[in-house]
Amino acid sequence: MTTTNKVKRVPDKISAEFEFYLSYPTPFAELRPTPPDPDGFSPLQCYYYHDSRGIDLPCNEPVALNRALNGKKGINLQILMWVEGCLEGTFFPSEFYDLCKTYPAWVWKSFLNQLHKERLSKFGWIPTFMKEKGILYLLEPYTFNQ
């Protein structure tokens, strides 16, 4: 890919995810200790191409790109830890419901999808109440942040 700044428009959903990841605090070390490229792409464009196509573009703000990639890594690890806690019986999925209200809606959905996948893999079955209507059936109606 050439380094012209003619990159396709980044979808709004990806822009919102990027902003969330950018603001998510993580303890991870820097992934990309590269100097900025003044002729490079924006961190959002670099994130989009890295995440959706596996293409690393030269970035004009590698520190911001690094923060976003670390944020994604951090929230994915957090979701994995929540799922493992539920599978071990330490937590119930409903305990994360209020916590997830402070996150975008896709975090809760991702948690539930991962929980269903891991439960099916580990136990070979999913309770009917989780399969048919999801865990939200047991909880009060709530509109998550979009």
N, C-alpha and C positions, 0 to 999 in steps of 0.2 A: 504494500500500500504506500502511496506517495504521501509526503508530509504536507500536502496542500490542505488548507483548512476547509475543504469542501466535504464536510462530514454530514451525513443525513441528520435531519432534525431528531433530537432526542425526545422520545415520548414523555408526556407529562407524568405518567406513573413512575418512570425511571428517575425523572427529576426529583419527584417527591421522596423516593427511596434514597437517592443520593443525599438529599438534605437531611433526612433522618439519620443515615449512617454517619454523615459528617458531624452531627451533633452528639452521637452516641459515645460516651466515654469508655475507653478500653485501656487495659494495662499492657497491651501487646507492643512489642518493639517495632521499630520502623521497618516496613516491608521493602521500601524502595529508596535507598539512600542515594538518589541520583540528583545531579544539579538541574536546575530549571533550564528549559530550552525556550528562549524568547520567541522562536518561530513555531513552537509546539502548539498542541491543542489544549483546550480548556480542561480542567479536571473532570467536569461532567462528561465531556465527549470521551475522554480517556477511560473513565469508569464504564461508560456505556459499551464501548468497543471491547474492553477487557472482560466485562461481565457477560455480554451477549454473544460475542464472537471469538473470544480468546485472543484478541489482537492487542498487543501493547503498543501504544502510540507515544511519541515524545510529548511530554507534558510541560506546560508553561508554569504550573504550580504543583510540583510533585508532593509538597507537604500536605496540601488539601486532598489530593488523590490518595495519599497514604492514610490520612485520617479516615476517609470514607471506606477504604478497603479494610482497615482495621475495625471500623464500626460494624461492617457487615460480618466480619469474622467473629466479633464479640457477640452480636445478637444471635447469630447462628449457634454459637457455643452455649449461650444462655438458654435458648430453646431446647437444645439437646440435653442440658442439665435438668431442665424442668421435666422433660419426658422421662429421663432416667429416674428421677425422683418419684414420678407417678408410677412407673413400672415396678419400682422396688416397694411401693406401698407407703413411702415416707410422706407423700403429698397426695391430695386429690386434685383433679383438674380444676374443680371449682375454686380452689385456693388461688389459682392464678388469674381467675376471671377479673377480679377487681384490679389487680396489678396491671393486666393488659389494657385496661381502660386508658392508661396513660400513654400507650403505644398506638401506632397506626393499626387499623383493623386487620391488616394482613399478618401481623405478628401472632394474634390469637388464632387465626385460621391456619397459619403455618404450624403452630404448636399442636392444634387438634389433628391436623393431617399427619404430622410426624408421630404423634401419640398413637393414632389408629394404625399406621403402618408398622410401628415397632411392636405394638400389642399383638397384631396379627402375626407378625414374624415370630415373636417370642412364645405366645400362647396358642396360636393357631385359630383363635376366634376373637370376636369383638362383641361385647354385650349389645343386645338388641337396642336398648335405649340410646346407645352411642351411634349405632349404625344407621338407624332410621332418621333421627332428628338431630343428632349431635348432642353434645353436653349442654348446649344452650337451652335445650328443652327443659332442663332442670333448674335453670337460673332465670331471674327476672329479665324481661325484655330490656335491651340496652342498645343504643346506637353508638358504635365505636367511632373514634376519630377517623376521618377519611384521608 
